Amino acid sequence: MTDPKPLKIAIASGKGGTGKTTLSTNLAAYIAEQHEVVLVDLDVEEPNSGLFFKGELIHEEAIFKMIPQWDEKKCTLCGICTKVCNYHAVIQLGPSILVFPELCHSCYACSELCPAAALPMIPKKTGMLRDFQTGKLHFVDGRLDIGEEQAVPLISKTKKYVAHKYGHVSIAIFDSPPGTSCPVMEATKDADFVILVTEPTPFGLHDLSLAVETMRALHKPFGVVVNRYGIGNDEVITYCREENIPVLAKIPNNRKIAELYSSGKLMYQDFPEIKKSLSQILEYCVKEAKGGRA
């Protein structure tokens, strides 16, 4: 815990509903019993880690991205803007230039290359960032506005806020989006260790294999936590053994755990075996991260 560089643990999964938030919140709360920790909810399309903590709101801000705005009076309809936009966010329709903000990736190409300066960049609100504190636990979440389609810019800005504000905190836990697309890559690319949460079902195995391929492509050290262990079959365990993937913990399929979760309560305080598993998970992550930094 004395490493001046924060330990970044990302908790991800190949599919939604496997238990990422369950593990993220319980691990963060467990660490906060002894050490300062920051939990960051990067599942910006559906952040719900905050349901488990009642902290004091210490900061809130709107997050913006820059998009071009067409100035008809200056435009010469040269067509450069439509040619350089790889995302078709700027198109020409007759004597008009149309801008689709939802498609814009804020690359500035159309604006910077316009010879008539007819596409100045303007801010557009895409979401909110909030920062809470309860005891030694800092909780930060990003929340995408309804109708916004791009999660990556908000994830990136949330991570930058955490790096600037909480660079002194020894451990940061990132509750990542589900799947294997761009938001997941943005959430995990700076992580020292990635925990993949899965369930012992055919769907769980299929999506776990995709997540494993993604982490290997990103060259990230990772391990697996099997949630709801006891349902389905042992194919996930067999797969991990054959692929030499460490299984860090098995969280049992238990009705009381489900009841606690649905009530917005943490589970590790009621289950000593899970508290022990959290300790083992943290110890493994610290050991692997130190090995990677050496």
N, C-alpha and C positions, 0 to 999 in steps of 0.2 A: 504493500500500500504506500510505500515511500517513493516510488518511481515518479520523477517530476513530470513525465509524460503520462496523461490519463490513459487508463486501460479502456478501450472501446469494445464493448461486447454487443454485437447485433443479434437479435433474435428474429428469425425468419421462418418461412415455410413455403412449400410448393403450392399450397392451397389455403383458402380461408377456413376458419372454424376449427383449426387443429389445436389451439391452445397457446398461441404466441403471447397474447395479452395475459393469460393466466400465469405463465412462467415469468414474463417481464415484470409484472407488478409484484409478485411474491418474491422474486429474487431481489428486486430493488428494495422492498420493505425489509427483507432479511438483512441485507447489507447495511441499511440505514440504522439498524439497531446498534452498530458499532462504528460505522464510518460514514463520512459524507459521500453522497452518491447523487447522480443526476439521471433521471429516467426521461427519455425523449420519445414521445409518440409520433413516429414518422408515417403512420398509416393515415395520411392526411385526408383521404377520402372518407374514412370512417374511424376517427380516433375515439377510443373508448377506455384507454387506461385511466383517464381522470375520474371514471366512475368509482374507482376503488380508493380514492384519496380525497380528503377534505382539507385542503391547504389554503393558505392565504394568497390571494392574487397579488403579485408584486409587480407585474409588468404585463402590458397588453399592447399590441400594435397591429395595424393593418399592413399586409404584405402586397406589394405591387409588382407587376412586370411591365416592361416598356413595349409599346406597339406603335406602328406607324399610323399617322393620320394624313390622309390625302389632302393636299392644298390644290384645288382645281385651278386657281388663278395662276399658279406658278408652273403647273404641269405642261409639258410639251408632248406628252404621249409617245415618248421615245421607245418605251417597252423594256428598258433595262431592268426595271424592278421586277417585272413578271418573269424575266429570264433567270435572274439570280436567286429567286425564292425557291428553295428545294421542297418547301412544304405547301406550295400553292396557296399561301395565305394572302397573296397579292395577285389579282388577276385584272386583265383589261376587258371590259365589256363595252364595245363601241367606243364612244368618246369619254368613257368613265373608267376610273381605277377603283376597284372594290377591295377592301381589306377585311379579312376574316380573323378577328382577334383570337378566336379559339384555336386556330391553326398556327398562329405566329409563335415562333420560338425565340423571339427577341435577339436575333443574331445581328441586327443593324445593317445587314447587307444592302437591302433596298434603300434605306435612308442614306447611308454613307456613299453609295454609288450613284445616287440620283444627281445628274448634272444640274438640275434646276432647283435642288433643295426643296422638292415638293412633297417629301414624305418625312416630316419631323417626327421624332419619337415622343410619345406622351405616356404617362403612367396609367395603368388600369389595375384596379384592385382585384386580387385573385383569392385572398383568404386572410386569415387572422393567425397571429402567434400569441400564445399565452404562457405565462411563467408563474408557477405556484411554489410555495414552500411549506413543508410541514416537518418540523424537527430537522434531522440531518438529510432529509430527502428533498431534492429539488425536482419539480416535475414541469416539463416543457412540452407543449403540443402545438402542432400546426393543424389548421382546419381549413380545407379548401371550400370556397364559396360554392353554393349550389349552381350547377350549370357549367362550372369550370371543368375543363377536361385535362389539363396538364398538371400533374402532381409534382413532377421533378423540380421546377423552379422553387416551389414552396418548401419541398424537402431540403433543397440545397440551402436556402436562406435560413431555415430553422437550424440546420447543422452549423452554419456560420455563427448564428447568434449564440448557440451553446458553446462553441469553441472560444468565442470572445468573452462570454460572461462566466463560463465555468471551466476554463482551462486549468484552474488550480485544483479541481476536484479529481480525486484519484481514479474513480470509476464512472464511466458513462455507459448506460444501457439504452440501446436503440430498439424500440418496438417497431419492426419494419413492416412494410406492406406485404400482403401475400403474393404468391406467384413468382415469376421469373423475368418479368419485363423491366423496362427502364426505371420505374420507381424503386424496385428492389435493388437494382445495381447502384443507384444513387445512394440509397440508404446504407448499403453494406460496403461500398468501395473503400472506405477509410477504416473499416473495423479491424481490430487486432485478432478477433476470433468471432466466428459465426456459429450460433446454435440453431440447428434446424429442428423444428418441432413437427412431429408427424403423428399419425394414428395407425394402429395395426389393421388396416383394411386395404382392399385392392386399390381404392382411390388414393388412400394415403401413400401407398407404395409407389404408385405411378407418378404422383406429383413430387414425392420425395426424390425420385430418381432424376427428375428434371432440375430440382433445386441443387442436387449434388453436382450435376453437370455444370450448372451456372457457377457455383462456388469454385469448382476446379478450373473453369475458364478464367475466373478472377484471381486465381492463385491464393485463395483464402483458406487458412486452417479452419476446420469446422468439426463439429460433432453432432450427434442426434439425441434428442429427448423424445421418448415415445409416450404420448399422452393417451389416456383412456386405455391403458394396458389391461388386457383381459378380454376385450371384445375382438371380433375378427379372427385373425390367425397369426402365425409366427413368420410370415413371409418377409415382413420388414426387418425382423431380427436376423433372419437368414441372409437377406440382401446386405445388411450392414457388415455381417461377418465376412461374407464373400468379397466385399469391396474394401475390407480393412478400415471401416468407418467406426470410430468409437461411439458406443451407446452410453451416454453420460448418465441417464436416469430413466426410470420407467415410472410414470405417474399412474396409479391404478384407476380403473373405471369404478367410481364410487359415487353413489347417489348423494351423499352428504357434501362431497366436493362440488357437485353440480348445483346443489341448493345454495351453498355459500357463494358460488360464482354468480348465480342468478340474482342474489341479494346484494351484490356489490361488495362482498366481503373476501378477505384473503384467507387462504386455506392452510398455510404452513404452520400457523399457531395452533391449529386443532389436530394436526397430523405430524407427530414427531419424526416419522420416517421420511416425510417430504422435506421437513426442515433439514434433516441429515443429507438428503439428496441435494438440496440447494447448496449446502456447504461443500459437498463433493464437486458439484458443477463449478462453483466459483474457484475452488482450488485448482481444478483442471484448466480452466480458462486462464488463470494467472500464470500457471506453469507453462502452458503452450505459448502465451503471448510473450513471456520473457525469453523463451527459446527462439521465437521469431525475431525478437529485437536484438538478440546477441550477435 
